[in-house]
Amino acid sequence: MLRLEACLTGEAAETIKGLGYSTEVYEAAKAHLVRKYGGSRRQVQSHLDELKKLKPLEENNPKELEKFADILERAVITLKENGRESDLESGILHTIILWKIPERLLPQYYRWVKENHYKDSLEKLKDWVAEEAEYQMQASEIKNGINSDGERRKERRYRTFFNKESAIDEKWKIARRVGLCYRCLGKDHLGSSCTRSRQCNINGCKETHHRLLHGQRRVNTKGPNQDSNVPEKPPMKQMDPEKKNLQEQALGTEGNGNTQATTMKTSTDHATRKIALRTIPVIFKNGMRKVHVNCLLDEGSNTTYINEDVIEELGLTGVKEKIEVKVANDQTISFMSNTFTIGLESMDGRVDTEIVAKTLGKICGGMKAVNWLTIKQNWNHLKKIPFP
């Protein structure tokens, strides 16, 4: 119940305020929120409202036409998923959408319908607008020029490709190659900053990918040179047996982006040395709150730890309890910690799950982040890694 309250703001938060914290209250609060704010009817209405609020399109504005095509596509998909096929036929909604299209383009649409022997409908209008947006973008590039590698023209071709019945794996591959946002298929931003992000909801899917990317994908883990949905682990550099250390590192996170770890070791050689730690940028979230962090990967740890300042930033609170952790030299340390279930999302938006983590005051101590682009040549196994 505490987490539910932390996820809500405004009127929704006031709706369940002061109900209590029992299991029964939690279920009742969820049911009340679904009745008041959920349901397929509201989902459909939100898409239709988005369409109706659009201003009439300007002529010779490919970007506006592209945006219009995206909104129209989402509305059509939502109507079909919710059994509203009748709304896709000629009617008031269809007339409203046609009114927003420049008069110069309407004859082209009707000619396209007639030449292809189609029945005039909202779904066919959606297909035509997508094609017209592509052609206008190509014309704009010819007239105004494109960048050196032709990415804008390729992007439009690929976005039209998504509207066709192609394999899901191929669609994901194209999206990665072109650098499209997995949530809206737009460019110039990542999923973490996408303002049009929403749940897929196809067959109850809770992921935030674009609906045209929904489907069963194969996960290829055959080799590091092949496309894979799971990032490959870089090979570990072999250490001199005489200088091998006994290390125990906790999986840690830093809210300020610093490299993080609490490293305890024993060694007969006390000379200063550099150690490369495997880290990955991720997003922690709690409701509408999100924090970008670096995550240290450690196969030797069976517990996930997170800095207390990250927990505070996420707005989570709870009662601490004393825990004991066994570290190097068969020693045991004890400290007060909370346990939280936290949302975790990859930077590209393709992974969206939850983890259970314990809190720790300052996991990485005084360790500082480094620029891997400038020092990766010091390790053979890192030389070819495309660090961000």
DAHUPE-V366277 format. One record per run of one state. SS is the DSSP state (@ for helix, = for strand, . for the rest). FROM is the first residue (numbers start at 1). TO is the last residue. If there is no record, write none. Layout:
((SS:FROM:TO) (SS:FROM:TO))
//
This chain:
((.:1:1) (@:2:7) (.:8:9) (@:10:15) (.:16:22) (@:23:37) (.:38:39) (@:40:53) (.:54:61) (@:62:81) (.:82:84) (@:85:88) (.:89:91) (@:92:99) (.:100:102) (@:103:115) (.:116:121) (@:122:144) (.:145:150) (@:151:162) (.:163:167) (@:168:178) (.:179:190) (@:191:193) (.:194:201) (@:202:204) (.:205:210) (@:211:213) (.:214:240) (@:241:243) (.:244:245) (=:246:249) (.:250:250) (=:251:251) (.:252:252) (=:253:254) (.:255:262) (=:263:266) (.:267:278) (=:279:286) (.:287:288) (=:289:296) (.:297:303) (=:304:307) (@:308:314) (.:315:320) (=:321:326) (.:327:327) (@:328:330) (.:331:331) (=:332:337) (.:338:338) (=:339:346) (.:347:351) (=:352:360) (.:361:371) (@:372:378) (.:379:379) (@:380:382) (.:383:388))
//
